[in-house]
Amino acid sequence: MACYIIGVIGVLAFILVELAMKDAALIPMRFFRNSTFALGVVISLVVGAVMFGGITLLPQYLQVVKGSSPTLAGFQILPMVLGLMAGSVVSGQMISRTGHYRYFPILGTALIVIGAFLLHTVAADTPMPVVMAFMLVLGLGLGNLMQPLTLAIQNALPPQDMGVSTGAATFFRQIGGTAGVAIFLSILFSRLTPAIGERVTEAAGTPEFRRAVVAAAQSNDPAEAAMGQGMLSPDHAGVSGVLKDSSVIGTLDDVLALPFKEGFADAIGSVFLTVSMLAVVAFVLTVLWKEVPLRSESGLQAAARGEAEA
């Protein structure tokens, strides 16, 4: 909470300094009088939170629940990256041909809502091709939103402000990403302990799990033995041990590891449900976003024309 409070104070201080600097500011506050720019900045914040949150959370799921190595987990999120690239290229080509961009952000946020909600349903036993298909939907949503969003923000302001508006779009997307990762990981770790505890309690009622715990306690592997002995203790110290070092899950018997994987998947699902609700807000904003006709000349051409007229 202290970090969040410090962050809010820092943002407020930044705004006050920018107001005092007027046109010499890094991001002149007069830009925010333009409703297209202001809404675009808010949507950029949400996009950054969703994108960086997904990039951070999905490898966690793949490594802990699916047992992937960090390198393999990086390859396994390629469907999201490919969807992002495909969405960006196709939307850019369509906008250049039609001159209209309004429907792409709406489509992008709708796909993000769908993709994030589908990832919310992912469990420990969900087949990997299904998980990758959900990633692809999320990536397509991000791709259809990011490129038109940057274009719209560039187009909202006069040509001489194009560089600053582009930098502002990137800046606020990164701010959203930083805040999103912090918030989503906070939700994940606050939900993780009760989720795993519930799953372990359910599994403790089965004879297969009890046999697996006893076998682990008698194992020659020090980590597995400590885990089993912790599970046999009244306070279930083995659960806290896994939370401190999730890599031990990969060394456990499948029956013993399953409740931990299911609990982790439940916690990740809660986070993606939050992501989908945040994306609904972005969807509403893109529906309310008004399209400004695209300029027919670049910033350099506009500057050259202004010099010629002068």
C-alpha positions in Angstrom: 0.0 0.0 0.0 2.9 2.4 0.8 4.3 1.8 -2.7 0.9 2.5 -4.3 0.5 5.7 -2.3 4.0 6.8 -3.3 3.1 6.1 -6.9 0.0 8.3 -6.8 1.9 11.1 -5.1 4.6 10.8 -7.8 2.0 11.0 -10.6 0.3 14.1 -9.0 3.7 15.8 -8.6 4.5 15.0 -12.3 1.2 16.6 -13.4 1.9 19.8 -11.3 5.3 20.2 -12.8 4.0 19.7 -16.3 1.3 22.3 -15.7 4.0 24.7 -14.5 6.2 24.1 -17.5 3.3 24.8 -20.0 4.5 24.3 -23.6 8.0 23.4 -22.5 6.7 20.3 -20.6 7.5 16.8 -21.7 3.8 16.3 -22.2 2.0 19.6 -22.4 -1.3 19.5 -20.4 -3.1 21.3 -23.2 -3.1 18.1 -25.1 -5.7 16.7 -22.7 -8.2 19.3 -23.8 -8.5 17.2 -26.9 -11.0 14.4 -26.1 -9.6 12.0 -28.7 -6.1 12.3 -27.3 -7.3 12.1 -23.6 -9.5 9.0 -24.3 -6.6 7.5 -26.3 -4.3 7.9 -23.4 -6.7 6.2 -21.0 -7.1 3.3 -23.4 -3.3 3.1 -23.8 -3.0 2.7 -20.0 -5.5 -0.3 -20.1 -3.7 -1.8 -23.1 -0.4 -1.6 -21.4 -1.8 -3.2 -18.3 -3.4 -6.1 -20.2 -0.4 -6.7 -22.5 2.4 -6.7 -19.9 0.2 -8.4 -17.4 -0.5 -11.2 -19.8 3.2 -11.5 -20.7 4.1 -11.8 -17.0 1.3 -14.1 -15.9 1.2 -16.6 -18.7 4.8 -17.9 -18.3 4.1 -18.3 -14.5 1.2 -20.6 -15.4 3.2 -22.5 -18.0 6.2 -23.0 -15.7 4.3 -23.9 -12.4 1.2 -25.7 -13.7 2.5 -27.2 -17.0 6.0 -27.8 -15.8 7.7 -25.9 -18.7 11.2 -24.6 -18.4 11.6 -20.8 -18.7 12.9 -21.2 -22.3 10.0 -23.5 -23.3 7.5 -21.2 -21.6 8.8 -18.3 -23.8 8.2 -20.4 -26.9 4.8 -21.4 -25.7 3.5 -17.8 -25.6 4.4 -17.3 -29.2 0.8 -17.7 -30.3 0.0 -14.4 -28.4 2.9 -12.7 -30.0 2.0 -14.0 -33.5 -1.6 -12.8 -33.0 -0.3 -9.4 -31.9 1.9 -9.1 -35.0 -0.9 -10.4 -37.4 -3.5 -8.0 -35.9 -1.1 -5.0 -36.2 -0.2 -5.8 -39.8 -3.7 -6.5 -41.0 -5.3 -3.5 -39.2 -2.5 -1.2 -40.5 -3.0 -2.4 -44.1 -6.8 -2.0 -43.9 -6.6 1.5 -42.4 -4.2 2.6 -45.2 -6.6 1.4 -47.8 -9.9 2.6 -46.3 -8.7 5.7 -44.3 -10.9 4.7 -41.3 -9.7 3.3 -38.0 -12.7 3.5 -35.7 -13.8 -0.2 -35.8 -10.4 -1.7 -35.2 -10.0 -0.5 -31.5 -13.6 -1.8 -30.9 -12.8 -5.2 -32.4 -9.5 -5.3 -30.5 -10.9 -4.6 -27.1 -13.8 -7.1 -27.7 -11.2 -9.8 -28.6 -9.2 -8.9 -25.4 -12.3 -9.3 -23.3 -13.0 -12.7 -24.9 -9.4 -13.8 -24.7 -8.9 -12.8 -21.1 -12.1 -14.4 -20.1 -11.2 -17.7 -21.9 -7.8 -17.7 -20.1 -9.8 -17.2 -16.8 -11.3 -20.7 -17.4 -8.0 -22.4 -17.9 -7.3 -25.2 -15.4 -4.4 -27.4 -14.5 -5.6 -30.1 -17.0 -6.5 -27.8 -19.9 -4.7 -29.1 -23.0 -1.9 -26.9 -24.2 -3.4 -26.4 -27.7 -6.5 -24.9 -26.1 -4.4 -22.6 -23.9 -2.4 -21.5 -27.0 -5.7 -20.8 -28.9 -6.8 -18.5 -26.1 -3.4 -16.8 -26.2 -3.9 -16.2 -29.9 -7.3 -14.6 -29.3 -5.7 -12.2 -26.8 -2.9 -11.4 -29.1 -5.2 -10.6 -32.0 -7.1 -8.2 -29.8 -3.9 -6.5 -28.7 -2.7 -6.2 -32.3 -6.0 -4.8 -33.6 -5.9 -2.2 -30.8 -2.3 -1.0 -30.5 -1.6 0.1 -34.1 -4.8 2.0 -34.6 -4.6 3.5 -31.1 -1.1 5.0 -31.8 -2.3 6.3 -35.2 -5.4 7.9 -33.7 -3.4 9.7 -31.0 -0.9 10.9 -33.6 -3.8 12.2 -35.8 -5.6 13.9 -32.9 -3.1 16.7 -32.6 -1.6 19.1 -35.1 1.3 17.8 -37.2 3.9 19.8 -35.2 2.9 17.8 -32.1 3.1 14.4 -33.8 6.4 13.4 -32.1 5.2 14.4 -28.7 1.8 12.7 -29.1 3.6 9.4 -30.2 5.9 9.5 -27.3 3.0 10.2 -24.9 1.1 7.1 -26.3 4.1 4.9 -25.6 4.8 6.5 -22.2 1.3 5.9 -20.9 1.2 2.4 -22.3 4.4 1.6 -20.3 2.9 3.3 -17.2 -0.1 1.1 -17.6 2.1 -2.0 -18.1 4.1 -1.2 -14.9 0.9 -0.6 -12.9 -0.8 -3.6 -14.4 2.0 -6.0 -13.5 2.2 -4.7 -9.9 -1.6 -4.9 -9.4 -2.1 -8.3 -11.1 0.8 -9.9 -9.3 -0.6 -8.5 -6.0 -3.9 -10.1 -6.8 -2.2 -13.4 -7.7 -0.1 -13.7 -4.5 -3.0 -12.6 -2.3 -5.2 -15.3 -3.9 -2.6 -18.0 -4.1 -2.4 -19.1 -0.5 -6.2 -19.6 0.0 -6.6 -21.2 -3.4 -3.9 -23.8 -2.8 -5.1 -24.3 0.8 -8.6 -25.1 -0.5 -7.3 -27.6 -3.1 -5.0 -29.3 -0.6 -7.9 -29.6 1.9 -10.0 -31.2 -0.7 -7.3 -33.6 -1.8 -6.5 -34.5 1.8 -9.7 -36.4 2.0 -8.6 -38.9 -0.6 -6.5 -42.0 0.2 -4.3 -41.5 -2.9 -3.2 -38.1 -1.6 -2.5 -39.3 1.9 -0.4 -42.2 0.6 1.5 -39.8 -1.6 2.2 -37.5 1.4 3.5 -40.4 3.5 5.7 -41.7 0.6 7.1 -38.1 0.1 8.0 -37.9 3.8 10.0 -41.1 3.5 11.7 -40.1 0.3 15.5 -39.9 0.0 15.2 -36.6 -1.8 15.7 -33.9 0.9 13.3 -31.4 -0.7 10.5 -33.9 -1.3 11.0 -35.3 2.3 10.8 -31.9 3.8 7.7 -31.2 1.7 6.0 -34.5 2.9 6.9 -33.9 6.5 5.6 -30.4 6.3 2.3 -31.7 4.9 2.0 -34.2 7.8 2.5 -31.4 10.4 -0.7 -29.8 11.9 0.0 -26.4 10.3 0.6 -27.9 6.9 4.0 -26.2 6.6 4.6 -27.9 3.3 2.1 -25.5 1.6 4.1 -22.5 2.7 7.3 -24.2 1.5 5.9 -24.5 -2.0 4.8 -20.9 -1.9 8.4 -19.9 -1.1 9.9 -22.0 -3.9 7.4 -23.3 -6.5 10.1 -25.2 -8.4 9.7 -28.0 -5.9 6.3 -28.8 -7.5 8.1 -30.3 -10.5 9.9 -32.8 -8.3 6.8 -34.1 -6.6 4.6 -37.1 -7.3 1.8 -36.3 -9.7 -0.9 -37.0 -7.1 0.9 -34.8 -4.6 1.6 -32.0 -7.0 -1.9 -31.8 -8.5 -3.6 -29.7 -5.7 -0.8 -27.2 -5.9 -1.1 -26.9 -9.7 -4.9 -26.6 -9.4 -4.6 -23.9 -6.8 -2.1 -22.0 -8.8 -4.4 -22.3 -11.9 -7.3 -21.0 -9.8 -5.4 -18.0 -8.7 -4.2 -17.2 -12.2 -7.8 -17.5 -13.3 -8.9 -14.9 -10.8 -6.4 -12.5 -12.2 -7.5 -13.0 -15.8 -11.1 -12.4 -14.7 -9.9 -9.0 -13.4 -8.1 -8.4 -16.7 -11.3 -9.2 -18.7 -13.3 -6.8 -16.5 -10.7 -4.1 -17.1 -10.9 -4.8 -20.8 -14.7 -4.2 -20.7 -13.9 -0.7 -19.5 -11.6 -0.2 -22.4 -14.3 -1.6 -24.8 -16.8 1.0 -23.6 -14.3 3.8 -24.0 -13.5 2.7 -27.6 -17.2 2.6 -28.4 -17.5 6.2 -27.1 -14.3 7.2 -29.0 -15.0 9.6 -31.9 -13.1 9.1 -35.1 -11.1 12.1 -36.4 -10.6 12.0 -40.2 -7.0 11.0 -41.0 -4.7 13.7 -42.5 -3.6 13.2 -46.0 0.0 14.5 -45.4 2.8 13.6 -43.0 4.2 15.9 -40.4 7.2 16.7 -42.5 5.0 17.5 -45.5 2.9 19.8 -43.3 6.0 21.5 -42.0 7.3 22.0 -45.5 4.0 23.4 -46.7 3.9 25.8 -43.8 7.4 27.1 -44.6 6.5 27.5 -48.3 3.4 29.5 -47.4 5.4 31.7 -45.0 
